[in-house]
Amino acid sequence: MKILIVDDDVAISDVWSLWLKREGFEVISATTGRDGFNLAKKDMPDLILLDQILPDIKGNDVLRMLKQDPQAKGIPVALVSNYSENNLMQEAIQLGATDYILKFQIEPQDLVNRSKTLIQDGNKDYQTLVTNAIQKQLTIFGPGIALIKLRRIPGLAIADDGTITSMPDDPRSIIKPLVDEFNTLSPSVVKKTMKPLLLLTQSIADLKKQAQQEVIVPPRTADQ
């Protein structure tokens, strides 16, 4: 798992980086908001720890840029700051921050634990996404052919009624196989009749390069 720290306080960044690396995280860092934004799009981290007060722009402005970017908007972002101004905190939450951490109130180990929780919560979003996608496949293609396709996917177990009985701890690992299986069914359906299904990523490997890809899933036709 990769964490991006965006903070111009190098001393704090180095301490947090050391503790996170001890727990097995890969850590990358930036000291300005714009560099942090560009690095987020390039490396696609699993979590961003974003300082509120930066040399060039506010953390909330970086957050707004991230959430408006199709590629990066799915990355969980926690604002970190020495300032507990209600206006800044409320704005951050409204913009989509997953947490607001006060530096002077958190110890390094607590930060590590909080980071783990935020990443796990992010994975729950992927699980919901995959579950919805699977239900969509069952609706479009019918339970017969859909179940055959779904049961080919390693790590996924699904009952005859379409209930998911088992899924990998990291559901992102089955998104690409899921898409690949169903894209073979109707490769030449006219675009106007296609139904878009928004998936955050194709696979864990692809997550490092992109966070969003629109996968076109055709509607079920009479001969399917």
Order of alpha helices (4+ residues) and beta strands (2+ residues): beta-alpha-beta-alpha-beta-alpha-beta-alpha-beta-alpha-alpha-beta-beta-alpha-beta-alpha-beta
